[in-house]
């Protein structure tokens, strides 16, 4: 029967935290893009409604699609980001618990040898 090495477990947890941090950063970028799509869609819809492009139904439908797509993407990625943050917090707590279980010694307590 093999014994689990806490240092290996800590390394695995740290790798998982890094992966989760990358997912969180990707979500933040998509959230920013979604907000831009919503703002652009609203602006295009207002311009279309004011008649600055003339009677253009394609622009109106495109702007509505951009707004709806941005809203859906925003909502999905906000919830994914919240779940990812919760997973990072849990992994960090587990890592801290494992580190506290290791019997660490202070380097200053060991006698120094000169070579």
BELMO-V807296 format. One line per field, one symbol per residue. phi: phi as a letter, one per 20 degrees, with the letter a starting at -180 (. if undefined). psi: psi as a letter, one per 30 degrees, with the letter a starting at -180 (. if undefined). A space follows every 10 residues. Layout:
phi=???
psi=???
//
This chain:
phi=.eefefffff ffffffffff ffffffffff ffffffffff ffffffffff nfenfcffff ffffffffff ffffffffff ffffffffff ffffffffff ffeecffffe feded
psi=kkkkjfeeee eeeeeeeeee eeeeeeeeee eeeeeeeeee eeeeeeeeef gffajjeeee eeeeeeeeee eeeeeefeee eeeeeeeeee eeeeeeeeef fkjkkkeffk kkkk.
//
